[in-house]
Amino acid sequence: IEQVPVALVASLWPLQFARVRYAAASERYREALDASESFVRIAAFVDQAAWPQVLHLRADAALEVGDTALAINTYADLVQILSRPDGAGIAARERAARALERLRGGAAGSGDRR
């Protein structure tokens, strides 16, 4: 992997992000989860730039496939990442915090201790 030019790898994240968005928009939620995994696993600086959008899509896809634990963890990560948001980040953090509160409240109310 040392032989791959860094500029080439960095330029591929928009394509991967587009794959996540299109899969989610097409209701192919498992594909969206698979495509978003690289943003979570490989935390390069360029991947971090897309986290606010990708993590929302990942959490939403997790809910659609019934993985509440992944959705809760992903929203919690997003709230933590956006600890000091500005601009559009403020709305993204508020949305994630509301979703996290709703999911945690639903999990506590149903006896589910995730």
C-alpha positions in Angstrom: 0.0 0.0 0.0 3.0 2.3 0.4 3.2 2.5 -3.4 -0.3 4.1 -3.8 0.1 7.9 -4.2 -1.5 9.7 -1.2 -3.2 12.2 -3.5 -5.0 9.4 -5.4 -6.3 7.8 -2.2 -7.4 11.2 -0.8 -9.3 11.9 -4.0 -11.4 8.7 -3.7 -13.3 9.7 -0.6 -15.9 11.8 -2.5 -16.7 8.7 -4.6 -17.1 6.5 -1.6 -19.3 9.2 0.0 -21.4 9.4 -3.1 -21.8 5.6 -2.9 -23.1 5.9 0.7 -25.5 8.6 -0.3 -26.9 6.9 -3.4 -27.2 3.5 -1.6 -29.2 5.2 1.3 -31.3 7.2 -1.2 -32.1 3.9 -3.1 -33.1 2.2 0.2 -30.1 -0.2 -0.1 -29.3 0.2 3.5 -26.9 -2.7 3.9 -24.8 -1.4 1.0 -24.8 2.1 2.7 -23.5 0.5 5.9 -20.8 -1.4 3.9 -19.8 1.7 2.0 -19.7 3.9 5.2 -17.5 1.4 7.1 -14.4 2.7 5.4 -15.0 6.1 6.9 -15.2 4.6 10.4 -12.4 2.1 10.0 -9.8 4.2 8.2 -9.7 7.5 10.0 -7.6 9.6 7.6 -8.0 13.3 7.7 -10.0 13.4 4.4 -12.4 10.8 5.8 -13.0 12.9 8.9 -14.1 15.8 6.8 -17.1 13.7 5.7 -18.0 12.3 9.1 -20.9 14.6 9.9 -22.8 13.6 6.8 -21.6 10.0 6.6 -22.3 9.1 10.2 -25.9 10.5 9.9 -26.5 8.3 6.9 -24.8 5.3 8.7 -27.0 5.7 11.8 -30.2 6.1 9.6 -29.2 2.9 7.6 -28.6 1.0 10.8 -32.1 1.9 12.0 -33.6 0.8 8.7 -32.0 -2.7 9.0 -33.0 -3.0 12.7 -29.5 -2.5 14.3 -30.5 -0.1 17.1 -27.2 -0.6 18.9 -25.2 0.5 15.9 -27.5 3.5 15.4 -27.1 4.5 19.1 -23.3 4.1 19.0 -23.0 6.0 15.7 -25.2 8.9 16.9 -23.1 9.0 20.1 -19.9 9.2 18.1 -21.4 12.0 16.0 -22.4 14.0 19.1 -18.9 13.6 20.5 -17.2 14.5 17.2 -19.3 17.6 16.9 -18.7 18.7 20.5 -18.0 22.3 19.4 -19.8 22.8 16.2 -20.2 25.9 14.1 -22.3 26.7 11.1 -24.0 23.7 9.6 -22.5 21.5 12.4 -24.8 23.0 14.9 -27.9 21.6 13.2 -26.2 18.3 12.6 -25.2 17.9 16.2 -28.7 18.9 17.4 -30.3 16.3 15.1 -27.9 13.6 16.2 -28.5 14.5 19.9 -32.3 14.4 19.5 -32.1 11.0 17.7 -29.7 9.6 20.3 -32.0 10.8 23.1 -35.1 9.3 21.4 -33.3 6.0 20.8 -31.9 5.8 24.3 -35.3 6.7 25.8 -37.0 4.0 23.6 -34.4 1.4 24.6 -34.8 2.2 28.3 -38.5 2.1 28.0 -38.6 -1.3 26.4 -36.2 -2.9 28.8 -33.4 -3.0 26.2 -30.1 -2.0 27.9 -27.9 -1.2 24.9 
